[in-house]
Amino acid sequence: MKIWRFLIPLAIFGVLAAFLGAGLKLDPREVPSPLIGKPAPTFALPLLADANQTFKRDDMLGKVWMLNVWASWCVACREEHPLLVEFSKKKLIPIYGLNYKDERADGLGWLRQFGNPYDASLYDKAGRVGIDFGVYGVPETFIIDRQGVIRFKQIGPITPEVIRDKIEPLVRQLNA
């Protein structure tokens, strides 16, 4: 009977260790968003460059577009930004920025310093729209179709491979 006192806790530990080991091998960037295939959250935000102008999600109905969530304080955004600047030159898709939990002056200065790939950047100081999109870290990027449905989400910085293998083919498909 004494052997069961040791075997049961050991078996429970073994099962927990197996789950932990499997979880550590998962890539958090591969976590599917529950918003894929669902309408993008409705929002209306002021533009970063002009607080008197408002941009609404519905302004983009009928167009395929990209929403890139970024901030001046974000180190990974700096890594991704040159790729966005180059990608924007292809004019494949309108790119809108969502300046997330940032100071307006800092965001504007960052765009002046590193270049502005965005057709416009929206100002989400409180982060409420980012939260509605399920953003839990910047950068994050979404592709939204003509009906306003989210078709793609990239968690973390965009890479050349993501642009080439995922974003460009999807944009071409959605625009066909």
N, C-alpha and C positions, 0 to 999 in steps of 0.2 A: 504494500500500500504506500510505503514511503516513496517509491520510485515515481508514482503519479504526481506527488507534490512537486517534483522537479521537472517532470516531462511536460506537464500542462503549461507552466510559465515559459519554458523553453520553446515549446511549439508556438505559443502566442507571440513571443519575441521574434521567432523565425518568420512568421507571417508578416508582422509589422516591418521587419527589416526588408523583406522582399518587396513590399509596397513602396517603401521609402526608396529603395534602390531603383525600382522602375520609374518612380516619379522624378528622380534626379537626372534621368536620361532624357526626359522630355524637354523640348525647346519651347520656352514660353511664347516665342514669336509664332509658333504653329497653333496656338490656341484659337479655335474658330470663334468668331464673334457671333453672338446670338442675333446681331442686327443684319447679317448677310441675308439678302433676299427679302428684307423688310424695308418699309419706307424710312428714309432719313428723317430724323427728328425735325419738326417744324421749329424755325427760329427766325428772329429778326435782330440783327446786331449792327452797331455803328461800324463804319469803316475805320481802320487804324489811322489812315491819313487824314480823315475828315469826319469828326464826330457828329456832324450835322447830316451826313448821308447814312442811310440804312440799307443793309443788304438782307434779303430774305431768302430762305431756301426755295420758295416758290418762284423767285426770279429766274431760277435755272431750269424749271420744268421745260421739257422739250430739248434739253441739251445734255450731253454726257460731259461730266466735269469731275475734277479732282479737288478734294479738300485735304490740305496738309496742315496738321496741327503742329505748331512750333512755338518757341519762346526764346527770347534773347539770352536767358540764363541757362539754356539747355546745351550741354556739351555735345550730345549726339546730333542735335540739329545742325551744329556747325560742320560736323562730318558729312551730313547728308546734303547740305545746302548747295555746294558746287554742282552736284548731280542734278538738282532741281533747276538750277540756273541753265545748265546745258539742255536739259529735257525741255524746258519752256521754249527754247529757241526753235524746236521742231514744230511748234504750233499744232500738235496733234489733239490737244485737249485744253480747255480753259482750266487754269490752276488758280485756286483760291486758297489763301492762307487763313488759318484761324490762330491768331496770336493769343496764346493761352496763359492766363494768370500772370500777366506781365505788366510792366509800366509802359504807357504809351510812348513816352520819349525814348525809352530803351529799345522798344521794338522798331521804332522809326530809325533810330541811329544804327541798329544792327542791319537793317535793309540797305541803308546808305553805304555802310562799310562793306558788306559782302555781296551786294547786288539783290535785285528784286525780281524773282521769277513769277510773281503772282499777278494775275489780272487785277486783283484787289486783295487786301488782307483785312480780315474782320477782327474786331477787338472784343475779346471775351475775358475781361479783367477778372470777373468773379469765377470764371470757369464753369458756369452752369451749362452752357451749350456743349462744352467738352464732355461734361459728365453725362449729358443726354446721349451723346455719341458713344458712351462707354469708354472714354479715354481714361487710362490710368497711368499714363506716362507719355512724355513727348520724346521724339516725334511719333506721330501716327498719321497714316494716310488712308484716305477712302476714295474709291471710285464710285460715282453715283450716276445711274442711268437716266434716260430721258423722262421716265415716269417718277423720278425722285427716289428710286430704290437703291440701297447700298448693294453693290456687286462685289466689292473687294475691300479688304482692310489689311494694311501693313502695319504691324506693331514694330516700332523701332525704326532705325534709319533705312531709307531706300538704298539699295545697292544697284550697280549696273546690271547685275543678273536679274534682279526683281523687275527693273524697267524693261529689259529685253525679253525676259521669259514670261512675265505675268502681266504687267501693265500695258505695254504696247499691243500684244495680241488681244487682250480684253477690250481695249479702247477701239481697235479696228473692228472687232466683232460687234460691239454695241453701236458703232456708227454705221454699220453696213445696212 
